[in-house]
Each structure stands twice: as structure tokens, then as C-alpha cells.
Amino acid sequence: MAKKRIVTFGEIMLRLAPEGYYRFVQAEKYQATYGGGEANVAVSLANYGFDAAFVTRLPEHEIGQAAVNSLRRFGVDTSCIVRGGERVGIYFLEKGASQRPSKVIYDRAGSAICTAGREDFCWEEILEGADWFHFTGITPALNSTVAQICLDACKAAKKAGITVSCDLNYRNKLWSREKAGEVMGKLCQYVDVCIANEEDAADVFQIYAADTNVTAGEVNVEGYKEVVRQLCDRFSFQKVAITLRESLSANDNNWSAMLFDGTDYYFSKKYKMHIVDRVGGGDSFGGGLIAACLSGYGALEAIEFAVAASCLKHSVEGDFNMVSMGEVAKLAAGNASGRVQR
């Protein structure tokens, strides 16, 4: 049987991070890796054995090629990446510790994807043979042209009968809540599976969970049922998944999620995580959910798999979730001791 094919679209960036927990002002050297929302999802899915393709635009120079190579290393299909533009976007990451939060500084203006045109992407060809298309709210936030490219992709996917998923992923450094609501409101008309965290629905669509304070780490699951209901009433999503993060400190979080399958609500077990690297945590959840859905898992099994995948990602350095389907399945089944495997 042919592998299920997933196409993701977005920006891959060069990540520069000080060693360990050094602050930016202390740093004398930076570790260089690559990552970005939809690229992270593609890597997860390739590691699970799926046919995963990532679509973007990157310069033809060596830094652009290094970004391509970072994906090829894990078996991601890069054949539909458009080459052009002058620069790869950069983000600087300072890891938080204890009560000091992590900090991200973007240097992505004028990156290759930001200077792309609609004519660069023939979505009918790119999506041929695809079973699933995924994007996040970060990509249309880059500029109005990239937002239109996202819309072109969604329309082509819908016309071809391809499942479309979107992680709302609001970033206030990229656009306003008003603009996000306007643009994402149009895109979500084509989305089948919506992924959000405890703040996205409020930031993008002004839909709030009652009796919840994410800063204080207080999550009210009943409030999120109402959030999901309002999202489905507005956009007719087939499924909505919401991750529930209780932040105890920068290093320690409680992590769980809920999934609405159009009829019932399903809640995962809760993990108490000691965090190595939380960047890409939401993307690893999305990759896990897509993998579970395409594998025919039931709703409860799917949300347990997605949460376990993301839990493991928090233990992995870098943006990419470098774990296997088997490792995720073991954790989802309850093997959470962390004992040495021999």
C-alpha cells in the first residue's frame, strides 16, 4: 500500500542560539540549526515513515542549500522547494530557566519566502497525489502575498479533496490580532482540522475560555469545550484539537490536550514535563495528530499519540522532533518511567 503523502507549506529559518542557558548579552558563540513550524511537522511525519514534503522558497546560495539539506537528512521531500530570493530568515533563541522565560528575536524581513510571488507555486502539481495539506498561522502573517499563496493552496487542496489542517499559531510580533482574525477567518473556511493552544482562539478570533489563566497555569477544560463549540459553529471544522499547557516555570510544565471529533470530546492523560527545549512543541503535536489520523486511530488514541509525541519533543534539542513512531506509541501506552532501554 502506498504511503500517505502530506504536504506542508511555510518558512524554514536559521536558528541561532547561545550555548546552554546563556543570555544573549553573555553569548560569545551561537549554535546554528534550522527549523520552522511547517518544516518541523514535515520532519516529524518523515520520521514516522510517511511521505512528507515541505514547500517553501529558499535562496540558491549555500545557506539556502544548508536549510534544504537539514530536511533531506530526515527524508523530507524537498523537490517542490522553489529557489530564489536573497536571504534565509533568522531567529535568535534565548532559552529560559526557572522563572525567566525564553525569548525569541526575529530577523526575517525580506527573506526568500517573503519576496515570493503567487506564480512561484503551481499548487495543482505540488498537491498531486497528496492526502493532507498543512500550514500554520505563522505563514500568512508574513505578508499579504504569502497569505494569498496560502489561500491558493487551500483552494487547490479543497478542490482535490485533500484534508487541510491548520495550527492557528498566533505570533504578535508578526501581525495584529485584528489582521490575524481577518486573514485567518478567510483561510479557515477551507480547514478541516484546526489545531490551537490555550491562547490562539482568543488572540485570533476573540473566543475565550472561561475561568482560565494561562499565565498562572490555570486551565479549565470545560471552558475549552465552549471554545471548540464556537470554533466549529463558525467554521464547520471536522476536528478541533487544543493543547493545554500549564506553565509552572520555564523548565517545568504540565502538558495535555483535548480533541473534538465533531461529536464527542476526548481528553489525554497529563504529563509533567521537565523541559530541555520547548520550541517546536506545538508542531510536534500537530505532526503526531496528523500521523494518528492518517493511521486510522480512533479519537482517544489519536489525541494520546499526539500529546505523547509532543511530550517527547520537549526532551529534544532543536526544532525538529527526532523520535520514532514506536517511541511515541510506548509513551502513549504508559511507559513514562524514562528508564534506560537495553
C-alpha positions in Angstrom: 0.0 0.0 0.0 1.3 3.4 -0.9 2.5 5.7 1.8 0.2 8.5 2.8 1.5 11.8 1.4 1.5 15.1 3.4 2.5 18.5 2.0 3.3 21.3 4.3 4.0 24.9 3.4 5.8 27.7 5.3 9.2 29.2 6.1 12.3 27.4 7.4 14.7 29.6 9.2 18.2 29.5 10.6 18.1 29.3 14.3 20.9 30.9 16.3 21.0 30.1 20.0 23.6 30.8 22.7 25.1 27.8 24.4 23.0 26.2 27.2 21.2 28.8 29.2 23.4 31.8 28.4 21.6 35.1 27.8 22.1 37.0 24.5 24.3 39.6 26.2 26.5 36.8 27.5 26.9 34.9 24.2 30.3 34.7 22.5 29.1 32.0 20.0 25.8 30.6 18.7 24.7 27.2 17.7 23.2 27.1 14.2 20.3 24.8 13.4 17.2 25.1 11.2 13.5 25.0 11.9 10.1 26.5 11.3 6.5 25.5 12.0 5.6 23.5 8.9 9.1 22.2 8.4 9.0 20.8 11.9 5.8 19.0 11.1 7.2 17.5 7.9 10.3 16.2 9.8 8.1 14.5 12.4 6.0 12.8 9.7 9.0 11.7 7.7 10.4 10.2 10.9 7.2 8.3 11.4 7.6 6.8 7.9 5.2 8.9 5.9 5.8 10.6 2.6 6.3 14.2 3.8 7.0 17.1 1.5 7.9 20.6 2.6 7.3 23.6 0.3 8.9 27.0 0.6 11.2 29.4 -1.3 14.9 29.5 -0.4 18.0 31.2 -1.9 20.3 29.3 -4.2 23.3 30.1 -2.1 25.0 27.8 0.4 22.9 28.9 3.4 19.7 28.2 1.5 21.2 24.8 0.5 22.1 24.0 4.1 18.4 24.6 5.0 17.4 22.1 2.3 19.9 19.6 3.5 18.7 19.8 7.1 15.3 18.5 5.8 16.8 15.9 3.4 18.7 14.4 6.3 15.4 13.1 7.8 13.9 12.0 4.5 11.7 15.0 3.8 10.8 15.5 0.1 12.3 18.9 -0.9 11.6 18.6 -4.6 8.9 21.3 -4.6 11.1 23.9 -2.8 11.4 27.0 -5.1 14.8 28.5 -5.3 15.2 32.3 -5.4 15.5 35.4 -3.2 18.4 36.7 -1.3 18.3 35.5 2.3 17.2 32.9 4.7 15.2 34.2 7.6 16.9 34.0 11.1 15.6 33.7 14.6 17.6 34.1 17.7 16.6 31.9 20.7 17.5 32.5 24.3 16.4 29.6 26.5 14.5 30.5 29.6 15.2 28.9 33.0 13.2 28.7 36.2 11.0 31.9 36.3 12.9 33.6 33.4 11.0 33.0 30.2 12.6 32.0 26.9 13.0 34.9 24.4 12.8 34.9 20.6 14.1 37.7 18.3 13.2 37.6 14.6 15.4 38.7 11.8 13.3 37.6 8.8 12.3 40.7 6.9 13.0 40.3 3.2 13.6 36.6 3.4 13.1 34.4 0.3 9.6 33.4 1.2 8.6 36.9 1.9 9.6 38.0 -1.6 7.8 35.1 -3.3 5.1 35.6 -5.8 1.9 33.6 -6.4 3.3 32.5 -9.8 6.1 30.6 -8.0 3.8 27.8 -6.8 1.7 25.6 -9.0 -0.4 24.0 -6.3 -2.3 21.6 -8.6 1.1 20.0 -9.4 2.5 20.3 -5.9 -0.5 18.6 -4.3 -0.9 15.8 -6.9 -1.2 12.6 -5.0 -1.4 14.3 -1.6 -3.7 13.1 1.2 -3.2 16.0 3.5 -2.1 19.7 3.4 -0.8 21.5 6.5 0.0 25.2 7.2 0.2 27.4 10.3 -0.9 30.9 11.1 2.7 32.0 11.1 3.0 31.8 7.3 0.1 34.1 6.2 1.3 36.5 8.8 4.5 37.2 6.8 2.7 39.5 4.3 -0.4 39.8 2.2 1.2 38.0 -0.8 2.2 35.0 1.2 -1.3 35.0 2.8 -2.7 34.8 -0.7 -0.4 32.0 -1.6 -1.7 30.1 1.4 -5.3 30.7 0.2 -4.4 29.5 -3.3 -3.0 26.3 -1.7 -6.1 25.8 0.5 -8.4 26.2 -2.5 -6.4 23.8 -4.6 -6.4 21.3 -1.8 -10.1 21.6 -1.2 -10.8 21.2 -5.0 -8.7 18.0 -5.0 -10.5 16.6 -1.9 -7.4 16.8 0.3 -7.7 17.1 4.0 -6.5 20.6 5.2 -5.1 21.2 8.7 -4.0 24.5 10.3 -2.3 25.3 13.5 -3.5 28.9 14.4 -0.1 29.7 15.9 -0.7 33.4 16.6 2.5 35.5 16.7 2.1 39.1 18.0 5.5 40.1 16.6 4.3 39.4 13.1 0.8 40.9 12.9 -2.0 42.4 15.0 -5.0 40.5 16.4 -7.3 42.3 14.1 -5.3 41.4 10.9 -4.9 37.8 12.1 -8.7 37.5 12.6 -9.4 38.9 9.2 -6.9 36.8 7.2 -7.3 33.5 9.2 -11.1 33.9 9.1 -10.9 33.5 5.3 -8.4 30.7 5.4 -10.2 28.7 8.0 -13.2 28.3 5.6 -11.1 25.7 3.9 -9.7 23.9 7.0 -10.9 20.5 8.1 -8.7 20.0 11.2 -7.9 23.0 13.4 -5.1 23.0 16.0 -4.8 25.7 18.6 -3.3 26.3 22.1 -4.8 27.8 25.1 -4.4 31.4 23.8 -4.8 31.2 20.0 -8.6 31.2 19.8 -8.7 34.3 22.0 -5.9 36.1 20.1 -7.1 35.3 16.6 -10.9 35.0 16.9 -11.6 36.6 20.3 -13.1 33.3 21.6 -12.2 33.0 25.3 -12.1 30.0 27.7 -13.9 30.8 30.9 -12.0 30.7 34.2 -8.6 30.1 32.6 -5.4 32.0 33.4 -2.6 30.6 31.2 0.0 32.9 32.9 -0.9 31.4 36.3 -1.0 27.9 34.8 -4.7 27.5 35.4 -6.7 25.6 32.7 -10.4 25.0 32.8 -11.3 22.2 30.4 -15.0 23.0 30.5 -14.2 26.4 29.2 -12.3 24.9 26.3 -15.3 22.8 25.3 -17.1 26.1 24.8 -14.2 27.5 22.7 -14.3 24.4 20.5 -18.1 24.6 20.1 -17.8 28.3 19.0 -15.0 27.5 16.5 -17.0 24.7 15.0 -20.1 26.8 14.8 -18.2 29.4 12.9 -16.1 27.3 10.5 -17.6 23.8 10.5 -14.3 22.1 11.3 -14.4 18.3 11.3 -12.0 18.2 14.2 -10.5 20.6 16.7 -7.5 19.9 18.9 -6.4 22.2 21.7 -3.2 21.7 23.6 -3.4 22.6 27.3 -0.2 23.8 28.8 0.1 24.6 32.5 3.3 26.6 32.9 4.8 26.0 36.3 8.1 27.6 35.2 10.2 27.9 32.1 11.6 24.4 32.9 8.5 22.6 34.2 5.1 22.4 32.5 2.1 20.1 32.7 1.0 19.1 29.2 -2.2 17.6 27.9 -4.7 18.1 25.2 -8.3 17.7 24.1 -9.8 16.6 20.7 -13.3 17.2 19.4 -14.2 14.8 16.6 -17.5 16.5 15.7 -19.5 14.6 18.2 -17.6 14.0 21.4 -14.7 15.5 23.5 -11.7 13.4 24.3 -9.0 14.3 26.9 -5.5 12.9 27.0 -3.6 12.0 30.1 -1.5 14.8 31.6 2.3 14.7 31.5 4.6 16.6 34.0 7.5 17.6 31.8 11.0 18.9 32.6 11.8 20.8 29.5 15.0 20.6 27.5 13.7 22.6 24.5 10.1 23.7 24.1 10.4 25.3 20.6 8.6 23.1 18.2 6.4 21.5 20.9 3.2 22.6 19.2 4.5 21.5 15.8 5.3 18.0 17.1 1.8 17.8 18.5 0.4 18.6 15.0 2.7 16.1 13.4 1.6 13.5 15.8 -2.1 14.2 15.3 -1.8 14.1 11.5 0.1 10.8 11.8 -2.5 9.3 14.1 -5.4 10.4 11.8 -3.8 9.0 8.7 -3.1 5.8 10.5 -6.8 5.3 11.3 -6.5 5.8 15.0 -9.7 6.4 17.0 -10.2 9.8 18.6 -8.9 9.0 22.0 -5.9 7.0 20.7 -5.1 9.9 18.3 -5.0 12.6 21.0 -3.0 10.3 23.3 -0.5 9.8 20.5 -0.2 13.5 19.6 0.3 14.5 23.2 2.9 11.8 23.8 4.8 12.9 20.6 4.9 16.5 21.8 5.9 15.4 25.3 8.9 13.7 23.9 9.8 16.7 21.7 10.2 18.8 24.9 13.2 16.5 25.7 14.9 17.0 22.3 17.3 19.9 21.5 16.4 21.9 18.4 13.1 22.5 16.5 12.8 19.0 15.0 11.2 16.1 16.9 13.6 13.3 16.3 11.6 10.4 17.6 10.1 7.3 16.0 6.5 6.1 15.8 7.4 3.2 18.2 8.9 5.5 20.8 5.7 7.7 20.8 3.5 4.6 21.0 5.3 3.3 24.0 4.9 6.6 25.9 1.2 6.9 24.9 0.7 3.3 26.2 2.0 4.4 29.6 5.8 3.7 29.5 6.8 7.0 31.1 9.5 5.9 33.5 12.4 7.1 31.4 14.4 4.0 32.4 17.4 3.1 30.3 16.4 0.8 27.4 18.8 -2.1 26.9 
